[in-house]
Amino acid sequence: MSDSIAVSYPKGFRARRGLNWGILGLMYASYYTCRYNFRFATPGMVKEFGFDEVQITGMLSAWSIAYGTGQLVNGLLTDRIGGKAAMLIGATGAITMNLIFGFASFAGTFSTFALIWLLNGWFQSFGAPGMVKINAAWFNRSERGTFAGIFGFMIQMGQFTINNLAPVILGGFTVFVWTVAPNDWHWLFRLPPIFVAVMAILLVLIPKESPEAAGYPGVVHDEATEGSSGTRATMRESFVTIFTHPLVWFYAVAYGCTGAVRNSSDQLSVLYFVNQLHLDMAKKPTAVFWTFNLMPLAAVIGSFTAGWVSDKFFKGHRSPVAMTLYFFESMVIVFAAIIIYSGVVGPTPIGIFLGCLFLVLISLTANSTHAIVGAAAPMDIGGRRMAGFAAGVIDSFQYYGAAIALPVTGWLIKHYGWGTWYPTMAGFGVVGGCAMWMVTRKQRLMAAKTSI
């Protein structure tokens, strides 16, 4: 069955697959509530402990290094133990580390918080390889881009949830006779683990790792692992196959650029609102409300559109679409940097509007590449048996990119102000676009050799 032929499935398969990926998507979305809660806590941590931008970005860098390295190691392990086991390990660790972080004020040191958040990153790194591995067994190549976009929507529900829950928590609340004071950032790490725990229970009960396990043998065609209906691979086989794949490292470099931009714009946005735009998060500013709801919406639109276009117009090839998006992202960031440098963006109505608008536009472009490079491409490369490690290799670079960009950005902001934020991000889009151009070129050469 070629990628261009319409896919026909037996009765009941699509509904069962929908249930499967619905639970998986919401499980991974719940991880985000225990990840993006950090950015809302940063002003409170700065006020309570006197942390500066370098220390805050240092904690984020520790998380990124642990997450990136964990993607490599745990992605390889996932191909051996299976996607469900990997996601459950990640969920258990994320719950534990967030609760510890929320009760860690007794220590109050940079090294304590950095270590806890590092461990949180390590455990959460089980999530993406587990999810991608299971989905690789359920989707044909000609569908993966579109469904990567749909998963992007479900994942962004996690960010949408914490974006709306965090201001409520920071505003203070009362449950019966129990009162939480406004701006108590500790509860940002005590309540979100509840969502993860609920989804972990559903993950145990409902999803299956392959159509065969759900009673649908031979339904999904997997060109990457032709002739095999299994979902497990030895660690040695995964390591050798993926590390020697001619495209994987180009995708990895490009994804490092996605991570540098995406994590910087996401994780530093609250500090930007408080320090540069002088907004009080406890008062739930309208600008912040709309920005943090439009950012995931833009991400969903971008990721779904990019995936659909790569499926329908490029027959499952991701690189031409991703290349265009990276170069467009560079143009957006450069334009925003010029406007910010002019001094227009600041604590005025037009300044706040522009500051919020640029964050939404960056979310649109960065998350468009996030879906097709980070989710669809690993499934194409690794297939059902080795998608876990393929995702681990590619996704690890997203967080290595963030680990490099965040400390540099924090140092520049501390010494030269927020005007350095966007220029620091601008070059990554160009590098990502060049990497995708190399993938496109390599694919053409490979296709030419095959046709001879």
Steps between C-alpha positions, in 0.01 A plus 500: 500500500655826393471819696283659234225233514199573720507295817208264570454355847272228644189596693571626849870566444482878472290527815741278693796695371331826593449379855860384513658824383252707700623354827864518388466862394335604826758302698780693335303825533490445877881495499486860377310611811800380701746670266362842407396566860863605553470818294212626713700438816807696391393847624413354842829311519690815406320695773536232770857386438655784301576289194604695190448427130822298481390269782147459364630412154759278670221292655329480162829401340546221755152376415576517128831311527338227709202481265716490190736234635202307634347500152806320366529245780132451569408502132730203451351333807146569378553288188577214739238542776217649295328836483248452781762401756714798399216749535401361840856531630505859380165579662603357836825695499334827391243474780768432760741773391231767475373426849853516638560829316181643649614420853869584455501857632657384824826464306468811287822460304565514128668158500203337676242629256726434201554139607129433554408656166780306331349175629158611383648546153654153507172330588294703254737392222328159504180659370569600139682179394222292657224694326674509161584129515140397560365734233748371242329161523153648447551742208614461141761741371246688287303579819775580747546867421130576541471302820818655633314828461199361686729380776646848502151624583461250782845577639425872496196427715749440778651842449152652469404338830797629698476841330150540644546309824819679607346851521214357707748339740711816519187707563433304818206273574299344780377142523257458791696647795838463331645820349799543268641854493553690171837459325581174684694342213558173687150379411590513134694179565254339743178499297598415136632151596136404558438522124800276429384240753150479349634456147753239615213285629318532166823416315525172689141404423431604140775544233661209316853516363407377151195422284588132533466522878155654451388226258583666164791306345669613179313829479785754505771487234843588639762553230773563761470149644368304205377151577482543879182544704684531831560821694815406693864518389825419675695796632791415272280482190336835579831667577678387183204554264406848619853633558601406146183628332594758234235754601467482876782740589378773265160479663669509840695818425187669368306397807771647719412834341131442570584436864712811535218725378202313643633457853642849520177668390283271715695483823613863525169656401369547855820671615474720191145599591597580859841664453467672164128564458440549877192280518378355833423131448286480816259752344451269200574759230281474191805517272658201671173304492459547125867443421523173692185374333589618151851350518379138522223573250757635253716196573210268419417679176863499393574139589180362346539701178866406463425131552205502261696679229793257531260204466279627219738698281841347572398132543631475855824690443546747788812690399365742232225621734731522800766687300248766399377534857849544645584780259164668561559475876833682455326783318240534777764509774719751318204730442399471867856569612510822296171620653614415852837671445317816394358526852133473404441183702453589865241573776262688267184366330667479157823370652320223689297411191812466283687305767213250519451483123863405437479214750190363325667520156811321627281231654334452161825452310699307763224248572434441132846348470459340844226265375642382168869485597453372855203265459442403136863468385606255777206273412605508135863422585458240775173332415305309761804317637752783536297822509573537872873543452456702181281739699754498782790596274314777317314636802814501716646769277198722562603517864872516436418803288301643789779419746741705288265788424344555843814576707638723225166681481480536878852647519430747219170610654662549841781715361342670197123486551206335327589657167747212451233229535373480142831559319639202692227280352516633144792294364358164606224515239754543222707204619183287524399594147844409366484161676163429338640602163769236554231240577315590179821474301594168660155354432526590134840333474368188674197490269724536195717207611194283564357569153820393325 
